[in-house]
């Protein structure tokens, strides 16, 4: 093959222009591998065309203008510190919140308990008072029971009189210590301005002796009244008298009367 | 194997340093080619950048057995630029497309720089015969085939090849 004629044909210029067929391109490629002078010719043609075309460009454009868009094959920037959940921090916060909530709850519980304690203490004091009262009542009742059971006691039932037949009372008389115990449960409360008055009577002749008025009748709980009596009484009576009492009993207001039975 | 072959192989292995060297060697030429077609600096800038980005992403499709690297990228550039001129938006914005040849553009630059190349090329284009201007314009800038050029210039097909050879030889004498 005549290399010189081949060069002079102008095919290498068309090769650089990129206007040959695929077969021609392949053929020239093979020839270029075998003939350095052909390759040299191609390099010179290419260099001349590169310079000519570059001369048409009004300005150069820096490579950096496209560098950012070559990303796909660039080494991927690996985040050295991948965002990982900061469990220690989260756990700390959670613990703090739990602790605060717990403290508040405890404080609240404490206040509640203090209030409950206060209530219980109040209840306790009230109960203690009641127990004390009960003890006192019990002692009084026992005392009364002892009085009534005393062998020296004389029991005198007082029956209802006249219009007041439904009334009744009892006198327990201890001659040893000159005391009577009037159980007036069967009498109504004294109306306003009136007061019950107790009388000791001797029968022949009929002589009443006042043993006094019962001023606290309406407020007394057990209606048992302790009254001094040094008389040789043969009977006892209870009348309703004006406040302050009377010198002699008002017979129309005699509610109950009872005679002392023969001395045992 | 030439240094250029090595660079191209590295480029095909996605070596950005090699690609930058190829860009520095050819980007101004590609810019010139697309600018000669679209006649708009901003569009030419964008097209040239797109061409090199496309080349980078399609690097594996290049084969030296099918042609020169410069020729490969020159083809991509011409196709991209011609596609651009066919787009509706481009046609509407450029109703009166300047019909200047590359020689008129080069001649229009008032001593852009005083490098040997620039002086030589300017001298070349001013002395270049009309037939040479047309042949080079069609074969290298417009991508016409030998047959298309012969029809366009009403010149026997064999004459296109030899005349082009003579024109390029004159260029080599001026700038190499």
Interface residues (C-beta under 8 A of the other chain):
Chain A: X8 X9 X10 X11 X13 X14 X15 X16 X17 X18 X19 X22 X25 X26 X29 X39 X42 X43 X44 X45 X46 X47 X48 X49 X50 X51 X52 X53 X54 X55 X56 X57 X58 X59 X60 X61 X63 X65 X66 X67 X69 X70 X72 X73 X74
Chain B: X2 X14 X16 X19 X20 X23 X24 X25 X26 X27 X28 X29 X30 X31 X32 X33 X35 X36 X41 X44 X45 X48 X49 X52 X53 X56 X57 X64 X65 X66 X67 X68 X70 X71 X72 X74 X75 X102 X105 X106 X109 X117 X118 X121 X122 X124 X136 X139 X140 X141 X143 X144 X145 X146 X161 X162 X163 X164 X165 X168 X171 X172 X175 X176
